Amino acid sequence: MKSLIILFCFILFACASDTNKIDRDEFFFHIHYLDSVINTNPFDTTCKSSIEFLENTTKIKAHGDGTFVGYIFFNKEDLRKWKEWGENNNW
């Protein structure tokens, strides 16, 4: 019974570690994607899925135009705050 509990704890820890790595990789993917959008064409900022991911992860809302489907724009200040959040949370 004791070995079963230890095995369960090990599996739980391993799953949690993989989830954090996936989230970290996804976080950096979205940050880099939005960074490239701003650097190549600052007026082409309709990146809804990346914005939603970063808003949900960081709880920092974008300051773009809102519609009934959510925010579809972001600005450089939003991107700076999301990057800062990643640094402060060891991501």
N, C-alpha and C positions, 0 to 999 in steps of 0.2 A: 504494500500500500504506500509506503514511504517513497519507494522508487517511482511509483506512478505519479505521485504529487510532484516530485522533482522533474520528471519528464514533462509533465503538463506545464510547469513553470518555465522550463527551458523552451518549449514550443511557443508559449505565449510571448516570451522575451524575443525570440527569433522573429516572430511575425511582426511585433511592434518595431523592431529594428528595420526590417524590410520596408514597412510602411513609411517610416520617417525618411528613408533614403529615396523612395519613390517620390514622396512629396517634395523633398529637397531638390531632386532632379527636375521635377515639374516646375517648381518655383523658379529655378534658374532659367529654364527654357522660356517661360513667359516673360521674365525680366529681360532676357537677351532679345527676345522677339520684339517687345515694345521699344526697347532701346534702339534696335535697328530701324524700326518704323520712324521714330522721331529723328534719327540721324539722316535718313535717306529722303523722307518727305514728311515734314512736320504737319502738313495739312491732311495727310492720309492716316487718320488715327481711329478708324473704325475697327477695333480689335476686340469685339465683345467677349469672346471666350477667355482671352488672356486677362482682360479687365475683371471679369466675374471671378476667375480663379484667384487673382491677387486680392480682390476685395473680400472674398470669403475666407481666405487664409489669414490675411493680416487684420481684417476688420477696419481697414482704412478705405473709405469710399472715394471714388474718382469724382472730380469736379467738372465733368463734361455735361453735355446736354442729356437730360433724362427723358425717357419716353415710357410708355406703358410696358415696354419689354425690358426696361432697365437702362443703365448707362451704356452708351456706345462710344464715348469719347473720353480721353484722359489728357492731362497736360504734363509738362516736365516736372512740375512740383509733385504731382501724384507719383510719378515714377521715382523721384528722389526719396519720397517717404517710404515707398515700398522697398527700395534698396536698403534704406536705413533700417527698416524693420527687420529685413533679412540679416543684416550685420549684427543688430542688437540681439537677435535670437539664435546666433551662431549658425546661420544658414549661409 
